Amino acid sequence: MALPTAIKRFAVIAAGSAYPVLASIVAVATENDAGDKWLTYWSCFSLLYLGMISAERYVGKVPGLYTLCLAVTLYLMLPIFDGSTAVFRDILVPIFRQREPLLMKDARKLAKNMMIQLPNHRHSEAGQAAAAAFLEEVNKLDG
């Protein structure tokens, strides 16, 4: 016996919203590094939701639509897959031409983590080594 369409639709929206809303609130309200994860999730889920609405309205009843949407929602949300990060970085960032700003953000985060994890007397040398490694890669490409 198949479930009614309204229940399937509600299941997709509830699964994609209930826990992520709570996790987003916790990430914003605390000094938690999960904020970026949930921003990427919401970016991806909102596009999935828009796609689902479009399919419902313009294509009509698509067999398996809600099952597919629920599977994609779980792929985006669950840490074991980290799908929202993959979709965000590999699809959305290039579409909106934000690759360089994202890489610069990653570089600043890496630098901050290096400063936290390394003893103070190693900061300068480690920074120079990181810069040298970057320049070495640039020279390989230009070579």
N, C-alpha and C positions, 0 to 999 in steps of 0.2 A: 504494500500500500504506500503510495507516494504522499509526501507531505504537501499541504497547500502552498502555493507560491508565496503568499504573504509570510508564512512561517519560515520558509527557506530564506527569503529576503531579510527578515528580521534576524535570523541566525547569523548571516554574513555580517550585517551591520553591528550587531551586539558583540560578536567575536572580535571584530576589528576595532571596536571602540572601548569596551568596558575596561579591560586591563590596561591598554595603552593610555587611557585618560588618567587612571590612577598613577601609573608609572611616570607620566609626564608631569603631573602635579608634584610628585615626590622629587623628581629631578630638578624642577624649577625651585622648589621650596628648600632644598638642601644643597650642600656643596657637593653635588654628585656629578660625575663626568658623563652620566647617561643622557644629558640634555641633547647632545648632538644626535645620539641614536634615535631618540624619539622625534626630533625634528625631521630626520630623514625618513622615518617610518610614516609620519603624517603626510609628508610630501608624496610618498609613493601610494599610500592608502587612499588619499583624496583622488588621485588619478585613476586608481582602480575603481573607486566608487563612481566617478564620472563615466568611466567606461561601462560600468554595469548599468547605470541609468540610461545611457545612450543605447545600449543593446536592448534594454527593455522597451524603450520608446520607439526606436527606429527599425530594429530588426524583428521585433516581436518576440514570441516565446522561443527562446533558444534552448534546446535540450542540454541539460547539464551546466547551464550558466551559473547557477548558484553553487554548485559543487566546485566548479572551477574557481569561482571567486573566493570561496571559503579556503580552498587549497592555496591560492595565491596569498590570501590574507595571512594564513599560518606561516607560509614561506617568508613573508615580509616581517612578521612579528617575532617568531621564535628565535632565540639566540643560537640554537644549534645550526640554523641555516644562515642567519645574518643577511637575509635577502634584501632588506631595505637598504643596507649599506651598498650591496652589489648593484642594485637597480639605480640607486641615487648616484653613485660614483661612475658607473659604466654607461648609464643611459641619460639620466637627467642633467648631470653636470655638463657633459659634452653638448647636449642639445641647447642648453642655455649659455654655452661658452664661458663656463666658470672653472675650467680645469686649472688655469694658473692661480687664481685666488685660492682655490682649495689646496693646491700643492703648497702655496706659501703658508697657509694656515697649518698644514701638516708639519712643515719645516719649523715653524715657531713652537708648535707643541712638542716636537722632538727635542728642540733646543732646551725648552723648559724642563722636560723630563731628564735630559742629560744633567742639567744643573742641580736638579733635586737628588738624583741617584749617585752622582759622582762627588767625591770629597772636594772641598774648595780649592785645594792646591792643584787639582787636575782640570779645572774648568778651562783655563786658557789653552792648554795643550790639546784637550779633547775638542775644543772649538776649532782650533787650527787643523786638526786631523780631519774633522768633518768637512771643513771647507776644502781641504786638499782632496778628499775623496770625491767631492762634488766636481771640482775642477778637472780631476782625472777623467771622470765620466764625460764631461763636456769635451775634453780633448779627444777622447775616443770617437765621439760622434763627429767632431769637426775634422779629425785626422785624415 
